[in-house]
């Protein structure tokens, strides 16, 4: 038992969460052989098999599952004691954050600067994606904290509201001057698993407008470029196009939708890492640029 160290237990917990030795190695900034060696050392010390292979994944045995269940609260408690004692000033590690473009353009930069200032030992890995994919990544444990377009309702996810963003029906100044929707226009939007797409479709129906076409693009900034170049109209987040409305590059082509897009910071309901919980607490204090 003298050969079992804290990093052995941390290794078990990450393999259990992420499902593979490779993913655990990436999360812990080490190699896959090192992870395998740690598992062998624990199994040799305890005299039990902790994992069994099923396809590409490593699955806990019954005794391994019990070991992880009993170790997880102990590990979280140990980390919390150390981090709380230091006021999180000595916190270190990598936290993976997922965000959509709208949140990234609004509240995320300030959040990142705050973490860099207060927690210099913490490295953030940022990934921009659509809400649907980030939701799945959060549940799978490949990201730790996400800024999602909501509302998000899932028993596996814990959320904190961080405000909402207003939307604008926009087109280029030339398109609006030519009559806007007086003639059939192409409409662009984010793909249909985005709340922005739902607002677009509902608003077209409310105005009894049949667009010439409804194209999709998974990048909001690309949508803005398309619309600015005269490529039709789109429902866009007001904070992201405010300067273009002010300088006349874009103009409003229809009344603004009443519906706004809500945003929420989110973590797994079972999250126990005190560092992630601290960042989630800080994220819950953010407010979107409305």
C-alpha positions as semicolon CSV with decimal commas, in nm:
position;residue;x (nm);y (nm);z (nm)
1;X;0,000;0,000;0,000
2;X;0,296;0,233;0,052
3;X;0,341;0,254;-0,323
4;X;-0,005;0,398;-0,388
5;X;0,008;0,775;-0,422
6;X;-0,253;1,044;-0,476
7;X;-0,185;1,057;-0,849
8;X;-0,288;0,690;-0,872
9;X;-0,634;0,775;-0,748
10;X;-0,657;1,081;-0,975
11;X;-0,566;0,854;-1,267
12;X;-0,847;0,612;-1,184
13;X;-1,100;0,892;-1,161
14;X;-1,008;1,040;-1,501
15;X;-1,014;0,702;-1,676
16;X;-1,356;0,639;-1,524
17;X;-1,485;0,979;-1,637
18;X;-1,341;0,981;-1,989
19;X;-1,355;0,611;-2,075
20;X;-1,007;0,558;-2,225
21;X;-0,646;0,558;-2,108
22;X;-0,560;0,791;-2,395
23;X;-0,817;1,052;-2,295
24;X;-0,701;1,034;-1,933
25;X;-0,339;1,079;-2,044
26;X;-0,430;1,391;-2,245
27;X;-0,631;1,530;-1,954
28;X;-0,343;1,474;-1,710
29;X;-0,073;1,593;-1,950
30;X;0,113;1,262;-1,949
31;X;0,156;0,961;-2,177
32;X;-0,070;0,662;-2,228
33;X;0,205;0,417;-2,116
34;X;0,238;0,615;-1,791
35;X;-0,138;0,582;-1,732
36;X;-0,122;0,206;-1,800
37;X;0,169;0,171;-1,558
38;X;-0,021;0,349;-1,283
39;X;-0,321;0,120;-1,326
40;X;-0,097;-0,189;-1,312
41;X;0,065;-0,060;-0,992
42;X;-0,272;-0,016;-0,822
43;X;-0,398;-0,355;-0,936
44;X;-0,079;-0,524;-0,816
45;X;-0,099;-0,351;-0,479
46;X;-0,467;-0,432;-0,426
47;X;-0,462;-0,772;-0,594
48;X;-0,774;-0,703;-0,800
49;X;-0,864;-0,620;-1,161
50;X;-0,997;-0,264;-1,180
51;X;-1,065;-0,232;-1,554
52;X;-1,163;-0,462;-1,837
53;X;-1,152;-0,372;-2,206
54;X;-1,474;-0,341;-2,407
55;X;-1,393;-0,241;-2,764
56;X;-1,186;0,077;-2,747
57;X;-1,302;0,170;-2,399
58;X;-1,185;0,057;-2,058
59;X;-1,478;-0,033;-1,834
60;X;-1,462;-0,061;-1,456
61;X;-1,509;-0,402;-1,302
62;X;-1,758;-0,429;-1,015
63;X;-1,477;-0,393;-0,757
64;X;-1,317;-0,116;-0,960
65;X;-1,646;0,071;-0,974
66;X;-1,683;0,052;-0,599
67;X;-1,324;0,174;-0,550
68;X;-1,384;0,476;-0,776
69;X;-1,716;0,560;-0,609
70;X;-1,552;0,561;-0,267
71;X;-1,240;0,749;-0,383
72;X;-1,414;1,028;-0,573
73;X;-1,557;1,219;-0,274
74;X;-1,231;1,167;-0,083
75;X;-1,027;1,307;-0,373
76;X;-1,262;1,603;-0,419
77;X;-1,253;1,674;-0,046
78;X;-0,874;1,662;-0,038
79;X;-0,845;1,902;-0,332
80;X;-1,104;2,137;-0,184
81;X;-0,921;2,154;0,151
82;X;-0,594;2,249;-0,018
83;X;-0,744;2,499;-0,261
84;X;-0,970;2,663;-0,004
85;X;-0,681;2,697;0,239
86;X;-0,484;2,892;-0,023
87;X;-0,784;3,091;-0,144
88;X;-0,739;2,912;-0,479
89;X;-0,420;3,115;-0,530
90;X;-0,217;2,797;-0,564
91;X;-0,464;2,630;-0,798
92;X;-0,314;2,464;-1,104
93;X;-0,430;2,242;-1,383
94;X;-0,609;2,255;-1,717
95;X;-0,977;2,343;-1,748
96;X;-1,147;2,289;-2,083
97;X;-1,415;2,545;-2,170
98;X;-1,663;2,532;-2,454
99;X;-1,840;2,842;-2,581
100;X;-2,054;2,957;-2,867
101;X;-1,952;3,254;-3,076
102;X;-2,205;3,490;-2,921
103;X;-2,082;3,427;-2,566
104;X;-1,722;3,433;-2,688
105;X;-1,779;3,779;-2,835
106;X;-1,953;3,905;-2,522
107;X;-1,862;3,785;-2,175
108;X;-1,590;3,525;-2,236
109;X;-1,291;3,761;-2,283
110;X;-1,352;3,926;-1,946
111;X;-1,391;3,587;-1,779
112;X;-1,062;3,464;-1,925
113;X;-0,876;3,778;-1,814
114;X;-1,015;3,741;-1,462
115;X;-0,902;3,378;-1,437
116;X;-0,555;3,465;-1,572
117;X;-0,525;3,743;-1,315
118;X;-0,655;3,555;-1,010
119;X;-0,547;3,198;-1,092
120;X;-0,218;3,223;-1,283
121;X;-0,144;2,851;-1,242
122;X;-0,462;2,749;-1,425
123;X;-0,446;2,695;-1,801
124;X;-0,767;2,733;-1,999
125;X;-0,833;2,543;-2,321
126;X;-1,108;2,719;-2,518
127;X;-1,314;2,559;-2,793
128;X;-1,583;2,737;-2,995
129;X;-1,870;2,522;-3,114
130;X;-2,246;2,501;-3,145
131;X;-2,457;2,444;-2,834
132;X;-2,576;2,095;-2,936
133;X;-2,221;1,961;-2,971
134;X;-2,097;2,132;-2,656
135;X;-2,385;1,981;-2,462
136;X;-2,276;1,632;-2,566
137;X;-1,909;1,709;-2,493
138;X;-2,002;1,832;-2,147
139;X;-2,194;1,514;-2,068
140;X;-1,906;1,304;-2,204
141;X;-1,654;1,486;-1,986
142;X;-1,438;1,614;-2,272
143;X;-1,506;1,973;-2,164
144;X;-1,548;2,089;-1,805
145;X;-1,745;2,413;-1,834
146;X;-1,962;2,545;-2,116
147;X;-2,140;2,864;-2,209
148;X;-2,459;2,743;-2,377
149;X;-2,751;2,906;-2,553
150;X;-3,048;2,805;-2,342
151;X;-3,261;2,727;-2,177
152;X;-3,086;2,396;-2,110
153;X;-3,292;2,126;-1,940
154;X;-3,117;1,800;-1,855
155;X;-3,091;1,600;-1,532
156;X;-2,719;1,556;-1,605
157;X;-2,642;1,929;-1,634
158;X;-2,626;2,204;-1,372
159;X;-2,668;2,559;-1,504
160;X;-2,648;2,923;-1,396
161;X;-2,819;3,197;-1,604
162;X;-2,588;3,470;-1,733
163;X;-2,836;3,689;-1,922
164;X;-2,974;3,716;-2,271
165;X;-2,894;3,877;-2,605
166;X;-3,130;4,073;-2,829
167;X;-3,165;3,987;-3,198
168;X;-3,189;4,199;-3,511
169;X;-3,319;4,127;-3,861
170;X;-3,031;4,270;-4,065
171;X;-2,930;4,308;-4,428
172;X;-2,682;4,524;-4,613
173;X;-2,769;4,892;-4,654
174;X;-2,802;4,841;-5,031
175;X;-3,042;4,546;-4,982
176;X;-3,264;4,748;-4,749
177;X;-3,255;5,050;-4,985
178;X;-3,369;4,824;-5,269
179;X;-3,684;4,731;-5,077
180;X;-3,568;4,446;-4,853
181;X;-3,830;4,171;-4,840
182;X;-4,047;4,349;-5,098
183;X;-3,879;4,102;-5,333
184;X;-3,779;3,743;-5,245
185;X;-3,453;3,745;-5,052
186;X;-3,227;3,459;-4,947
187;X;-3,218;3,415;-4,570
188;X;-2,922;3,278;-4,379
189;X;-2,905;3,120;-4,035
190;X;-2,716;2,889;-3,803
191;X;-2,814;2,517;-3,854
192;X;-3,149;2,399;-3,719
193;X;-3,022;2,271;-3,384
194;X;-2,947;2,631;-3,282
195;X;-3,198;2,858;-3,098
196;X;-3,108;3,130;-3,351
197;X;-3,247;2,912;-3,630
198;X;-3,573;2,864;-3,442
199;X;-3,614;3,241;-3,398
200;X;-3,546;3,292;-3,771
201;X;-3,808;3,039;-3,884
202;X;-4,070;3,160;-3,633
203;X;-4,016;3,521;-3,730
204;X;-4,050;3,446;-4,103
205;X;-4,379;3,274;-4,029
206;X;-4,502;3,563;-3,816
207;X;-4,434;3,805;-4,102
208;X;-4,578;3,563;-4,364
209;X;-4,251;3,575;-4,556
210;X;-4,134;3,297;-4,782
211;X;-3,762;3,346;-4,845
212;X;-3,605;3,273;-5,180
213;X;-3,390;3,019;-4,996
214;X;-3,288;2,938;-4,640
215;X;-2,915;2,871;-4,620
216;X;-2,722;2,769;-4,313
217;X;-2,369;2,824;-4,186
218;X;-2,226;2,715;-3,851
219;X;-2,021;3,034;-3,807
220;X;-2,194;3,356;-3,700
221;X;-1,912;3,581;-3,818
222;X;-1,929;3,422;-4,162
223;X;-2,304;3,491;-4,165
224;X;-2,232;3,855;-4,087
225;X;-1,983;3,872;-4,375
226;X;-2,234;3,714;-4,616
227;X;-2,509;3,956;-4,518
228;X;-2,276;4,256;-4,524
229;X;-2,182;4,167;-4,880
230;X;-2,543;4,182;-4,994
231;X;-2,618;3,811;-4,965
232;X;-2,968;3,841;-4,825
233;X;-3,090;3,884;-4,468
234;X;-3,041;3,712;-4,132
235;X;-3,140;3,728;-3,768
236;X;-2,817;3,822;-3,591
237;X;-2,711;3,894;-3,231
238;X;-2,727;4,269;-3,175
239;X;-2,400;4,298;-2,975
240;X;-2,203;4,134;-3,258
241;X;-2,332;4,369;-3,529
242;X;-2,371;4,690;-3,327
243;X;-2,069;4,861;-3,491
244;X;-2,192;4,763;-3,840
245;X;-2,536;4,907;-3,768
246;X;-2,375;5,224;-3,637
247;X;-2,154;5,278;-3,942
248;X;-2,427;5,191;-4,193
249;X;-2,276;4,868;-4,327
250;X;-2,588;4,685;-4,207
251;X;-2,944;4,807;-4,159
252;X;-3,256;4,660;-4,000
253;X;-3,479;4,500;-4,261
254;X;-3,766;4,384;-4,035
255;X;-3,883;4,464;-3,680
256;X;-3,667;4,304;-3,414
257;X;-3,789;3,964;-3,290
258;X;-3,943;3,980;-2,944
259;X;-3,764;3,663;-2,843
260;X;-3,411;3,689;-2,711
261;X;-3,151;3,414;-2,670
262;X;-3,076;3,320;-2,312
263;X;-2,733;3,200;-2,210
264;X;-2,624;2,976;-1,925
265;X;-2,298;2,859;-1,777
266;X;-2,310;2,482;-1,740
267;X;-2,123;2,194;-1,576
268;X;-2,203;1,828;-1,518
269;X;-2,444;1,768;-1,232
270;X;-2,193;1,522;-1,083
271;X;-1,896;1,760;-1,115
272;X;-1,681;1,742;-0,800
273;X;-1,353;1,903;-0,906
274;X;-1,323;2,207;-0,675
275;X;-1,139;2,409;-0,940
276;X;-1,415;2,356;-1,196
277;X;-1,675;2,437;-0,929
278;X;-1,492;2,761;-0,850
279;X;-1,483;2,861;-1,217
280;X;-1,852;2,775;-1,247
281;X;-1,924;3,002;-0,950
282;X;-1,733;3,284;-1,119
283;X;-1,906;3,217;-1,452
284;X;-2,244;3,245;-1,281
285;X;-2,161;3,606;-1,191
286;X;-2,111;3,705;-1,556
287;X;-2,369;3,898;-1,755
288;X;-2,407;3,900;-2,130
289;X;-2,370;4,228;-2,318
290;X;-2,734;4,319;-2,383
